[in-house]
Amino acid sequence: MASLTISKKEFESHVKLNEEIESKISMLGTPVESVSEDSITIDVSPNRPDLLSSQGFMRSFLQFLGKKPGLKEYKINKSTNKIIVDKSVQGIRPYSMAAIVKGVKLDEEKIIEIMNWQEKIHSTLGRNRKKVALGYYVLDKIKFPVKYTAKKPEEIVFEPLEMPEKMNAIKILQRHPTGRDYAYHLEGLEKFPVYLDSNNEVLSMPPIINSNSLGKITPGTNNILIECSGFDLGLLKKVITIAVCDLIDLQGEAYSVEINYGKNKEAIDLKPEKIKINLDNINKLLGLNLKEQEIKKLLEKMGYSYNNKQVLIPAYRTDILHEVDIAEDIAIAYGYENFIPEIPKISTIGEESRQEIIKRKITEILTGLGLLEVSSFHLTNKHDQFLRMELKAQGITVQDSKSEYNLLRESLLHKSLKILSENVDNEYPQKIFELGRVFLQDDKEETGIKEQENLAISLTPANFTELKQALDYLMKMLNLEYKLENHSDSKFIEGRAGSIIINNNKVGILGEIHPQLLKNWHIKMPVASLEISLDEIFKKLN
């Protein structure tokens, strides 16, 4: 969880702080961490980045108290300003998103709040600037169109923020404190991403640092360009939307910026999203019997608008994906303290399933070998599951996915490699395993999809022999016999892979990951991995 510190003076300009109000803050799902003479610190869950600023929190809290209920709509005006995304950034840092806000009222305190929010977004949604890097710029000093391109490090020369001395990109990474902290994001790249305006002035070198001349916001700055870059266009839109709504709350007026990808054009839209809800489903989920008018009032306490079973979701609420999310907010508005505990009418005796007992035993054995258990999402995408694995397939697509993760995973192996790739700068050796469900196309199944439990193990740095030793120990402790047969697979080094056979049935594969895959995942150490289906193990042990 991230924390938000709000000036007590600012908070009390809206509502007087007392024990009852402190309790209300916690009931919103943002527990109070501490209260001092000057400030209030609250905890904010990762799914509500809109609450990480004082503007966002007070907006939602005043709605929750019923002081300003209902949907707060935000307007964005069209402009002719453009950011042109050059093809050279593909494979480096491919996406950009931006907007303009004019007439913002800023003082030193508000600037510090904005910068704090920016860093919280970097460390949470942005994964330390890897997925999202956000920048604020002095609009009046920028000449459009702006170009987002990639250049050789020695060609990128500017004054970095808080260090008014011209230097090239390499020196910035070596000498600037922020450059040293985030240099690993650009490690191994021949070209670095950079924003340039029409005067060829550098705005920033993402995800590292803004320029001191165009990217330093001061109390005299009223017109601001907000930009972010990264690898997930949908996520960039969410971040910019929240940033723009916060600045509008500081008396700003928002304008769009067209992001030009050649044939494709992108820009943020602050219009509310619509979602239909079923009142019977809501009541069934919550165990309540709320009437439509009651649900309407509860939704307005959470900042929504409701009419005829249709909910309007404010643009800054980036966490609402499904009717269940709406039901959760209705429960918060209703008050968890108002729910009456009930004993289930069906009498049952719970018992742990045999499969779960076996899985727990496997977990105990592998953790005893010093392996760390990981858990990944069932959803993946084509780039991770197939392209990086050098495979050609379509996969099982999830209809109407709200993010880039629109496929059901067919294996755990690519998930293991993804986790290793995200930890290349952490201490070695790294030994991980995952027990989880995978989804395979099977016409014999009623749904056309077969679900099965798999086990994946990945060790780095490691070789075939080290991984086989771990498998030998696991099978010995489970009192199972298995054998290996030669196997050829494009994911593994030729001659360093084998099929795992139990009861004359092939249940999986073990081997050393092919160097091309390691390159695709930017993994610097040799990796040995296995993945096996647990179905045969369940049958044998049952």
N, C-alpha and C positions, 0 to 999 in steps of 0.2 A: 504494500500500500504506500501511496505518496501522501504527504502531509501538506496542508495549506495553512498559512498564518495570515490572519486578517487583523488589521488595525482595529482596536476596540473602539476608537473614536469613530471610524467609518461605519463599523457594525451598528453602533448605537445611534448613528444618524438615521438609520432605518427602523430599528427596533431596540428597546431597552433590554439589556442582558440581565437575566435573573435565573433562578434554578429551573423554573418552568421552561424558559426558552432554551436553556442548556439541554434539557431533556428532549425538547422538540428537535434540536439539532441532531441528536443521536438517533431519534426516530426516523429522520430522513435517510438514515443509512450512512451518516458521516459522524461517527463518534467523536466527542470532544476529547482531545488528548491533554490539553492544558489551558488554563486561563491565567493570565498575568494582569498587572495593572494597565499594560499598554496594548496587549494583543490576545487573540484567541487562536489556538492551533487545533485543527481538526484532521482526522484521517479520511482520505478519499480512496475508494476502491478503484482498481484499474479500469473498470468498465465505464466510469463516468469522468472522462477527461475534461468535460465541460465544467466540472466543479472545481478544477484546479486553479481557477482565478477568483479573485474577490468578486468581480462582476458576475461571473457565472454562478458562483455559490449564492450570492445575495439574490440574484434573479430567481433561482429555484427555491430558495428558502422562503422568500416573501410569497411566492405562489403557494407553497406548502402551508404557510400560516393562514392563507386565505386573504391576505392583504392585497395581492395583485394576481388573482387567479386567472386561469385561462391561457390561451395561446398567445405568446408574444411573437408577432411576425416581424421579420426583418426584410428590408428591401435592398436590392442591389441594382444600380443603374448601369446601363451599357456604356462602354467607352471604346474608342478606336485603338487603345494601346495594346501592343502585342509583345509576346515573348516568342521568339523563333527558336525551336529546338533543332539543333543540327544533328545529323545522323552519326556524327563522331562520338556522341555520348552513349550510344547503344552499346551494351555490354560493359559500360563503366558505371554510369548512374543515369538511367534512361529517361526518367520522368521529372516533370516540373509542374508546379501549379502556383498561381499568384492571384492577388487582388489588390485594389487600391482603396484606402480610406482617407478622406479629406476632412479637415476641420476638427481633428481630435484635440481634446483639451488634456494636456499632459503637464505634470509637475515631476519633480525628482522622485517622489514616492511612487507615483503611477508608473514611471519608467522602470523603477526597480521591480515593481510587481510584474510588469510585462516580461522583463528579462528572467525573473524567477519562473514564471509560467513556461516560458520558452525552454528553459533547462529541464523542467519537469517533463515536458513533452518529449524532449530529446532522450531522457533517461528511461521513460516508460514506453509509450507507443513507438518512439524512435529507436529503441534498443541502442542507446548511446550513439545516436546520430547515424547508425547504419541504415535503418529503414526510412528515417525522416530527419532531415536537417532543415531548420527553419531560420529565416532571416528577415529583419526589418530594415528599411532603407529610407533615406530622405528623398521623397518623391521629386521635390523641386529641383534637385541637382541631377536628375536622371533624364537623358534624352532617349525616347523610344523610336523605333523598336529595339528591345533588348534581345541579345543573342545568347542562347545557352549552348555552349560548344565545349570541345576538348582540345587542349593545346599541350605542347611539350612543356615540362616544368620550367625550363629556363626562359620560355617565352612569356610566362605569366609573371609580371612584375607590378607590384602595387604596395601601398602602405597598409599593413594589416591593422585591425582594430586595436586601439590602445598602444600602438607602437608606431608612431609617425615617422617611419624610416623606410624608404623604398627598398624592397628586396624581392628576389625571385622565389618561386614556390618551394624550391628545395631548402633555401635558407629559412623560410617561414616554418617549415616542418622541423628544422633543426634548432631554431633559436626562439621562436615564439612559444610561450607556455601552452597555449591551446593547440598549436601546431604539433608540439611534441606529444600531447595527450591523445590526439586523434590521428596521428600520422599513419597508423596501421591500416586505416581505411583505404589509403591510396598506395599501400605497399605493393610493389611489383607491377604497377601500371606505367606504361610508356607515356601516356597522356593523362592530364588531370582535368576534371570538369571546371568550367569557369563561366561566370555571367559577365557579359560586356554590353555596355550601352552603345548608342550610335556614334558617340564620340570616342569609342574604343576605351572608355574608362571602365576599370574593373569594379563590379559590384561586390563580388565575393568569389571565393574558391570553395565550393561545398565539398564535403561536409565540415570544412575546417574553420574558416574565419571570414568575416566581412572586411571590406576595405574601410579604412579610417575616414576617408573623405565622404563616401556615399552611404556608409552603413553604420554611422554613429548617431543614434537618436538622442536629442537633448530637449529640455523644456521648451525651447523655441520651435520645435518641430511640430507642425500641425497636419502636414500631408505625408502619408506613409505608404510605401509599397511593401507588401508582405509577400514573401516567396518561400517555397519549400521544394526540395528535391529528394528523390529516393527511388525505390524499386517497385512501389505499389501505388498506382495512380489513384485508386479508390481511397486509400489511407491518406494520401496527400490532400485530396478534396476535403476529407473530414477535418484534418488539422487546420487548413486554411479557413474553413467555414466557422470553426469555433473561434479562431483568432479574429476574424472579421466581426462576428457578433459581439465579442468583447469590446472591440474598438468603437462599434456603433453605440454601445452603452456608455462610452465616454464622449458622447455627442458627435461622433463621426458620421460621415455619409459615405457609403460604400459604392465602388465602381468595379466592374469586371475587367479582367485582363484576358485577352484571348491567347491561349497557348497553342501555337501553330506547329503541328507535327508533319507538315506537308499537306497530305490529303485530309488528315484528321485534325479537327479543331476541338479544344476543350476549354471550359470555363466553369467556375462554380455557380451554383444556383441556390438561392436562399429560400426557395419556396418550400412550404411544409410538405412532407411526404404523407400519403394516405394509406391507411390499412383498415380493412374490415374486421370486425370482431363479432363473435357469436356470444350473446349474453348468457346463454345456457352453459356454454363451455367455461366462461369466466367463473360463474357461480359454482360449477362442478369442481373446477380446479381449486377454488378457495374454500369450498365447503360452506358457502354463504347463500343467501337468498335475496340478493340486492335487486331492486327495481331499476329500470332504465334511468330514471331521473337521479337516483342515488349514484349510479355508476358515472353519470355525466358530471356530477359535482366532484366526485373523487378524482376523476381524470383532470378536471380543471385545477385541482390542488397540485397536480403534478406537471402543470404547464401544457396540457393538451387542450384541443378543442374537439367536441363530440357532437355529432348530429346523425341520427338515423343509422346507427350501428357502424358509423364510419368515424375513425379517429384521425385527426390531423396531428402529425408529429413535427415539432419544431426542428428547424434545420440543424441546430447545434446538438440535438440528441442523436449522436452517432451510434448508440448502443442498442437501438430498437430494431430487431430483426424479425420478430415473430409475435403472434398474439400472446404467447406466454410471457413475453417481456412486458406487454401492456398489463397482463394480469398481476405481475409482480408489483408494478407501480400502483395498481389499485389497492393491493394488500398493504403497501406502505402508507398510502393515503388513509385507508380505513383504520390502520393502527394495529400492529401485531399484538399490542397489549389488550386489544378488544376481542381477539379471537378466543372462543371458549373451547378448551381441550375436550376431546371426545374419545371414549374407548371404542375401538372398532367393533362393529356388530358381528363380525365373523371371528370365531375362535380358531386360531391356528397355532401350530407348534413349529417354530423355525428350526431349520437344520441346514448346515453348510453343505453345499453340493459336493459330490465326489470330485468333480472337475476342479472346483475352487480349492479343495484340499490339496490336490496334486499340484496346481499352480503355485499355491503357497509354499509347498515343499521345494519346488524348483527355485523359487525366489530365495528361500533360506540357503539352499546349496550354493547358488551363484554369489550371493552376498558374502557367504563364508569364504569364497575364493577371492574376495576383494573387488568384485564387480559392483558397479553402481546401477541401480534400476532407474530407467527413464520411462516416461509416458508421453506419447505424442497423439495428435489429433487423428480421428478417422478420416478427415478430409485432407486432400492434397491437391496438387495441380499438375498439369501436363509437363511443365518445365522440370519439376523435381522428379516425378515418377517415371518419366520416359526420356525426355531429351538429355538430362544430365546422366541418365543411366545408359545412354546410347541404345535405346529401345524404340521400336516403332509400333505404336498401338494407340487406340482411342481412349480406352478406359471407360469406367462407369460414371456417367455424368449426373450430377445432382441438378435437378431442375430448379430454375430461379434462384441460383446461389447469389448471395448478397456480397460476395467477395471473390477474389481470384482463386480461392480454394473451392473448386467446383467438381472434383473427382473423389470417389471413394477409393481409399488406398487398397492396392492389390498385394502389397508386400510391406514388410517392416524394414527391409534392408535399406531402402532409400531414405527412410526416416532416420535410421542410425547414422548414415553418412551425413545427413543434413545437420544432425546434432553435433557430430564431430567437426563439421565445417564451421559451425558457429562458435567453436571453442578452440580454434587453432592457436590462440595466444595464451591459453591456459596451460597449467602444469601437465607434463607427461610423466608416466604413461597414463592413457585414458582407457578405461575398461568399462563398457556399458552393456546392458541387456534390456530387452523389452519383451513383455508378454502382452499380446494384444490381438484384437480381432481384425481380420482382413476380409475383403469382399471380392468374390470371383464370379464371373459370368458362368451360369450353368442353366441350360434350358430344362433340365430335369426338375429344378426347384420351382415351386409355385410362383415365386416372384421373379424367377429368372436370375436370381443372385444367390450364391452359396456363401454362407458366413462360416468362417473357421478361426480357431485360435492358433496363433503362430508364436514361435519364440525366435528372436534375433539376438545375436551376440556380436559385438564388434570390439576388437582390441587394437590399440595403436600406441607405440610402434610394436608390431608383432608379425609373426609369420605363420605358415600352415601348421607347423609342429606345435607351437604354443597354444593355438586355438584348439587343436585336436586333443591336447592334454586336458584342457578345460572340459571338452565334450566327453572324454573318457571318464573323468571324475564324475560328471553329472550322471552318465548312464550307469556307472557303478553304484552310485548312491541310490538310484531309482531301481536298482536290481534288474536292469534291462541289458540285453545284448544287441549290438548293432555291428554293421560292417561298412566299410567305405569301398566304393568302386570308382574307377577313373571316370572323369566327366569333363566335357568341354563346354564352356559357357563364356559368352563375350564379356560378362561382368568380372570374370576372374582371369588371372594370369594362366596361360596355357601350361598344363602339366602341374599346376599348383592348386587344383580343385578336385573335389570328389563328391559323389552322391552319397547321402546318408541312407542306409537301408535298415529297416526294422521289419521283421516277419516277412521278408522278401518283398516288401513294398518300399518304394522310394518316398521318403518323407521330407527330404530337404537337401541342401547343398552347403558345402564348406569350402573355403578357399581364400586366396590372397587377392584383394581387389586390384583390378587392372589399373595401370598407371594413368590411362586416359580418363578413367572415372575420377581418380584422385585429382587430376588436373581440372576436370569439370567442376568439382566441388571445392577447389582451392585448398585441398588438404595436403600438408607438407610432409607427413610421415606415412610409412607403409601401414596398411590396414589389413587385418585378417578378419573375415566375417563369416557367419553362418546364419541360415534361416531354416527352420524346420516347422512342419505342421505338427500340432500336438494331438491330432485325431487318433493316430495309431498308438501313441503313448497312452492316451485315455483308455482306449480299448484294451490294451495289454494290461494296464494296472487295475482296471476295473474287474 
